[in-house]
């Protein structure tokens, strides 16, 4: 099914206001003359050809996206072949591993910068190049705000990592090797070498971490070409789909097919269901909720539990499974997963996508090619693989990713016949990652196999940015005894490549007055997954007294601002449960049409 839409005409292209506006000849001349000084022709700029922006996320600071520097050459070829004129411009760099204090600070900054470029420059459409975790939501948030024709081109995952005959998954291997180092099984040089095995080529994480998840979400939402999300970065098909994306965006301009046509309520419900079936990152709800807010779609963590918790895990991909990106792509990738979900009534097949066709048409005949890598619906890895949205007297919302609850964790904490799906324990509280690293091995803390580790001061305001630090490993002494995981809870995030079933993204955070700020080491918590509750076992009067003492002391203490942007973001940022968007920003929508930029001369 192809959707018929009113056609755009050359005289209505927004770039004409800059490049061919006889009513303002002086301004038009100023806009044109400097683009001609490096060889562009007057005919290119004034003949009514669509001007297509390419948001370049690749740079030397962003290695997961760096191959876009070359890849966009094929995008440009496709744009020119379809009759468009390409304009490449930089996106603020976002690199998850290296950016301190966290790359989450940069998602909103990149979003703001991209909104200004898409709104204020003569662009009729845009190709959004994505890869590393935050680049995808930053681009989609901006596309939803400005609402010019837009399409996502991801850079694709790295090739499989190998150590001998053993698959080595990016990110996931870090958490495993940290335990081996703490246990004394390996030394520091081997630690570095084993982790480097996971990154054998260009591309983003080859696991179903946040990068692979968010680029899969772009495809599930309908914002990229079908089957494109998980083509490995070095494969020839990656350059081919870059060319096809360039071609397609020009047609999208003529069709006037915009993000608001694609990013509907049904599209976001499809994304939630698909994410659960993929065993997707615990960061996905934060970013998908943020994109939805900018698209004007009401979406919250209750939706993630209601729509996604009962969905089975079909993608046998690390960290929830055994394989990596190459096998997943060859087995059919995202279309094969969606086809399986569609056949079982969990997908809105009529949802419109960037190629102008509906999702059901895009996945027709795209069944799994390897039923071990992409399982059939009736033979999943996990029967209920989505997120639980936990609530209680410490927070209004916190997420647990259930697809990564290991057999060992379940046996130790969730299989008490007298209290199934629930456990209790004393807490040890850490205020930020530095505090954790300094004290985790202190015997005086009395951490045992039933202790609950709590990380606070790690949220959007406290860290700042929302740090990936909640998945704390036990003390080395416990690891040497064979206890490799403890329950973790916190107001920060964790890497999407982590297999830890932590309770994450607790909102409101301690730094904004959330009750986590009142917690003290030695307090007891009850976690009840059946009821989706986490309860501090304490009299309300005692909590009120702690609140009075905390307020008298000036509130929860967190590090001072280090840069102007940190202060701006901390002043405006909303909780993780609300997508960590900037207060007021979701109110700006469809600005290319509703609020065209004023002349500059």
N, C-alpha and C positions, 0 to 999 in steps of 0.2 A: 504494500500500500504506500503510495507517494502522496503527500499532502500538497494540494494546489493552493498557492498563496498569491495575493496581489503582487505584481512585479514592481521592483524598484526601477526607476528611469534615471537616465544620466543627469537630467537637470535637477533631480532631487537628492543626489549624492551629497552628503554633508561636506565632503572635501571641496565641492564647488564654491562654498562660501569663502574659502581661502584662496583657491587657485583660478576661479573664473567668475568673478563677481563684478560686472560692468557698473553697478551702482556705487561701488567703492573702488575705483581703479587704482588709487594710490596704495591702499592696503593690499590689494591683489598683487600689485607689482612688487611690494616689499616681501610678500610671502613667496613669490616665485623666484626672485632674482638670486637669492643665496643658494637655492637648491640647484640652480643651473651652473653655479661656479665650480662644481666638481663633475660636470658632464651630463647632467640630466637635460633632456630636451624640453622645449616649450610644448611640443605635441604630447609628450607623456603626461604633463601636468594639467593640460587644458582640454584634452580631447574627450573627457567624460569617462575615462577608465577608472575603476575603483582603486583607491589608495588603501593598501593593506599594511597594517603594522605587524611587526613580528617582535613580540616581547622576548628578548634574549636573556634567558636565565643562566646561560653558561658563562663561566669566567674561570680564571686561574684560582679564585678563592672558593669556587663551587665545583669540586672535582666530579661529583655525581652527575652534574649537568654539563660538564665541559665539552662533551662531544657535540652539543648543540651548536657550538661555534662553527663546526663543519656541516652539521646536519641541516642548518637553516639554508645552506646553499641550494639544497634540493627543494626546500620549501619555496624559495624564491623562484626556482625554475618552474615549479608548479603554478605559482601565482602568475608569472609572465605568460606561461602557456595558455592560461585561462583568460588572459586579457587584463590582468591587474598590474599594479605598480607596487613593488614591495619597498617598505621602509623598516629597517631593523633598528631597534633601540634597546638599551640595557634595562634589565630589571635589577632592583636592589639585591645584592648577593645574599643567599641564605644557605649556609652549610651546617647541617645538624651536628656533626661530630666536633667541629672546631670552634664554632661561635660561642663566646662567653659573654655574659653569664648563661645565656641559652638562646638558641635560634628562634624560640617562640617569641622573643622580643621583636624579631624582624618580620614576622608574618604580617602584622598590622602596619608596619612601616612600609613594607613592599606594596601592600594593598593601597595605602594612601598615595604612594608615588605613582602607581599604575593608573589609579583613577584619574589623577591630574593629567597624565600623558594622554590617555584615551579620550578624555573630555576636551582637553585644550589644544590638541593638534589635529591636523586635517586627515583623520583616519575614518574610512568607511567600514572597515572590518579589522579583525586582529587574530593572529595565530599566537596562542599562549604556549610557550615552551616550558615544560615542567619536568620534574624528576624528583629531586630531594624533597623530603617531607613537606615543608611549609610552602614550597613554591606553588604547589597545586592549589591549596585553598586560597592563598594570596591572589592568584590569578583569577580563580572563579569568583571570589568575593568582588573583585574589581569589575569583572565582566557583568555580574548581576547588577552592580550599581550603575554603570554607564549604559549598558544595554545596547551596544552595537553588535552586529554579527560577530561571533567569536567561536573559536574551536580550539581544543586542547591537543597538543602534540607532546606526548611524554618521550623521554629519552630511553626508556626501557631499563630493565634490570641488568646487572652484570651477568656474565657467564657463571656457571656453577663454580664454587670454590671446592678444592679437593686437598686432602692430606692423605697421600697414598690412595687407598680405595674408599676412603671415608669422605662423604659430602661435608663441606664446611660452609655453613650459612652465615652471611654477613650479619653482624650485630649479635645474633644468637650465640655464636661461638665465644663472644666476649664474656657473656655471663657464665658460661661453662668453664672457661679458662680462669676466670677470677676465682672460682671455687678450687680448681686444681692448684693454683698458685698459693692460695691460703692454706690448703691442706699439705703443701710441701711436695706435691707430686711432680711439679715442674719448676724450673727457675725462671728468672726474669727474661733472659734472652729467648728461651723457648716460648714463653708467654707471648712475646711480641711476634715471633715467627709464626706461631700457630694462628694468631688472629689475622696476620697479613695474608695467610692462605685463602681467606674468605673474599678477597678483592682482586680477582685475576684479570679484570678487564674494565673498560669504560662502562658506565652505567650506575644506577642506584642499587640499593640493597637487593640481593637475589632471594631474600626471604620475603614472607608476607608481613613485612614491617610497615611502618607508616608510609614510606615512599610507594611501595607496590600497592598498598591498600588504597591510598588516595588517588593514584592514577587509575586503579580499577574502579574507584568511585566515580571518577570523571566519565569513564565509559558507561558505567551503570546508570548514571544520570543522563546520558545521551549527549555529552558534550565533546566526545571524541569519536573518531571513526571506529566501527565495530571491529574487535579483534586486535586493536592497536596497543592497548595498555601494557601488555606483558611480552611483547616482542623484545627479546634481549637486545641490548644496545649495539653489540657488534654485528648482528645479523643483517644480511642484505635487505631483508624485508623492512627493517627500520628506516633505511633511506628511501625505500619505495613508498612507505606510508607517509613519509615527510613530503614527498612530491604530491601524493594524492591529497594530503591535507591542504597544501597550497592551492591546488586546483579547486578543492571543494569550498574553501572560504570565499573565493570570488563568486561562486554560484550562490552561496548563502547571502552575500550582499544583494545580488539581483533578486533573490527570493525574499529579501527583507526578513530572514529567519534569525531571530534574536534570542538571547539567553532567556528572556521572559516567556518565550514560547516553549522552551525546553525544560526549564527549571520549575516544574509544577509540583504540587503536592504528591501526585502519583510518582513522579521521578524520584523524589526524596524517599518515599516509601520503598521503591525498588532498590535504592541504594542501601537502606537499612537491612533489608532482607538479604541482599547480595553480600554485604559485609559479614553478616553472621555465617553464611555458607562458606565464605572464604577463610574464616578464622581471622578476620581483619584486625587491624591495630586498635589498641585501646585509645589511641588519639583520634580515631575516626569520628566518634561522636562530637568531640570538641569542634573539629573542622567542618563537618557536614552541618552541624547546627548553625555554625557561623555563616556558611554559604546560604543556608535556608533563610536566615534572618535578613541577609542582604537581598535575597530574592523575594522577600515579603511572604514567606511561607512559615507558618507557626510550627515549630518542631522542638521537642524537648527530650530529655532522657527517659521520661515515661514512655514516649513513642518507641525508643530503642528497645525497651523491655517488652512492651506490648506487641510490637510487630516482629521483633527479631529474636527474642530469647528462645522460642520453641523451634527455630529454624535449625535443621541439621547441618553439621560440618561436612562439606563435600570436598573441599580442597585439601589434599594431603600434602601440605606445604609447611615448612618450618615458619614460626616456632610451634604451631599447634600440630604439625604433621612431620613427615619424614623427607620430603623432596624439596626441590628448589625451582627457581624461575624457569630454567630451560625445559625441565620436564613438564611443568605446568603449561607453558606455552604450547609445546608439542602435543599435549593431551587435549588441547582445545581452548585453553585460556578462559577468560571471563565469559565469552559467548556460550561455551559449553556448560558453565555453571548456571548462567541465567536460563538457558534452554531447559535444564533439569528442573529449575525452580518454576519456570513458566508451565511446564507440563504438569506440575503438581499444584497449580492454582495460586502461587504465591507472588506472582509478578503481574503488574499492569502492562500487558503486552501492547496496548494502544498508545503508550507514551511516545511522543515525538522525539526524534534524535537529530543530531547535527547533519546527517546525510539526507535529511528530508523524509526518511522512512520511519515507520514505527519500530519499536524495540522487538516485537514479535517477528516482524519480517527480517530484521537483522540477524536473529539467532536461529532462523528456520534451518533445519538440517545440520546444526552445529553441535551435535551430541559429542560426548566424551570419546576420545580416541584411546584412552588408557584408563580403565575403570579402577585402577589402583591409585592413580594420581588424582583423578577427578572422579569421586565415587558417585554411584547411582543414589538416587534419593532414598531408596529402601535399604541401602547398605552404607550408611554414613560412618565416619569415624566417631562422631559424638551425636547423640540424638537431639540434644538441646544445646546449641552452641553459641547463643547470643549473649548479650549483656544483661546483668541484673542492675537495677537502679535502687540502691540501698538508701534508707533514710533512718532517722533516729534523733536522739537528743544531742548529738554532736554535729550534725550537718543536715541539710535539706536534701542533698543529692550526692551520691558517690557511686562510681561504676565498678563492677567486677566483671572481667572477661571470663566466662565459664568454660570456653573451649580449651583453655590451657590448665585447667585443674588436673594435676597429675594423679595417677593411681596412688602414689605414696602420700600426697597431700590429702586426698580424699580419705584414705584409710586412717590417717592419724588424726584428722580433725572433723570429718563429716559422717562417720559411720557408727557413731554411738547408738546402739539400738534403743536406748532410753531417751535419746535426744538427737534424732537424725537431722542432718543438714544444718547443724548448729554446733558451736563450741564457745567456750569461755576461756579467758586468760588474763593475766596481769600484763600491763603495758610498760614498755620502756620508751621514753619520749626523746626524740632528737630534734633540735632546732636548726635545720639546714644541713646540707650535705657535709659541710666542714665539721660540724659537731659529730655527725655519725662516724666519719672516718677517724676522728680523734679518739672516740670513746668505745667503738663497737667491741673491741677486744678487752675492755676493762673488766676483770673478774668481779669487781665490786658491784657491777650492775645486776649480777645474778641471773643472766639470761639463760633460760633452759629451753627444752624442746616444746614447751607450751606457751612461751612468751609471744606476745604480739608487739611487733616493732612499729612505732608511729613516727612518721616524718611530717613535721609542720614547718611553716615559714618557707614553703617551697612553691607557693601559688603564684598567680600573675602579679600580685602586688608584693608579696613577701620576698620572692627570690631576687629580682623580679622576672616575670615572663612565664612562670610555670615550668619548673625544672623536672627533668626525667630522672628523679632520684628516689622514688618511693619503693622500687624493687630492691630492697636491701637484703644482702646476704647475711647469714648468721655469723657469729663470731668464729674465728678459725678453729677454736677448740671444739665447737660443736660439729663443724664440717669434718674434722678428723675423726669424730665419733660416728660419722655417717648421716648426720642431720644436715641436709643441704638446703632446706627451705623452712622459713617460718612465716606465719601470717604477717602481712605488711599492710599498713593503712596510712594515708596521708593526703595533704591538700595540694600536692604536686602531681606530676604525671610519671609515666615510665615509658621507656623505649617500646615502640611497637614490635621490635624484634625479641622482646623479653617473653619468656614463657611463664612468668610469675603471675599467679592469680591474686594480685594485690587489689586492695580496695582503694581506688584512685580518684583524683579530681574532686576531692571533698569540697563542697561549696555550701555556705561561704567559708573562705579560708581564714586561718588564724589571724593573718595580718589585717583583715578588715573587721575583726571582732567576732569571727565565728567561734562556736563553743570549743573547738579544738584547742584554742588558746588557753582554756581552763584546765586541760588535762595535765596530770602529774604522773611521773613514774611511780609505779606501784598500784595505780588505779586498775579496776577490773572492767573488762568489756565483755559483752555477750554479742556474738555475731550469729544471726539466724537467717540463713539463706532462704529457707522456706517461707519466712515472713518478710524477707527483704528488709531486715531491721538490724541496725547496730546500736547497742544501748550501753551507755556508761552507767554502771550499777552504783548509783549514788543518789542520795536524797537531794531534792530540788533546793532545799534551803542551803545545803552546803555549796551547791553550784552557784547560788545567788551570792553567797559570801565570797566565793572565789572571784566572781565577776566584780564585786565591789573593790576587792583588793587589787585586781588587775587594772581597773579604771583609775584607782587612786595612784597607781604607779605610772600612769600615763599610757596604758594600753600595751598590746603585744609589741615587743621591740623587734625591729628588723633592720637590715643594713640601709645606710643612707643612699640616696641617688648618686650614681657615678657619672651620668651624662644627662644632657637636657632631655633626650628622648625617654630615658628611664623615668624621669619625673612626669613628663607628659603622659606616657602610657599608664603609669601608676595612678594618675589623677582621673583618667577616663576609662580604664579597662573594666570590663564586667566579668563576673565569675566564669570559671571553666564550664559550669553547667549551662551557661547561656552562650557558650561559644567563644568566650574571651574576646568579644568584639569591643569596639570603642563606643562608649556611650554617645548616642546621637547619630552615629554613622549609618546604622541601618535605615534611618529615616530618609536618606538620600537614595533615590531609586529612579532609574530610567532618565538619568540627567542629560543624556545626549539629546533626547527629544524634548523633555520638559524644560530644560534650562540650558539652551545652547550658549556657549561662551561668548562674552562681549568682545567687540573689536579691540585691538590693542593700539590702534592709531586712528 
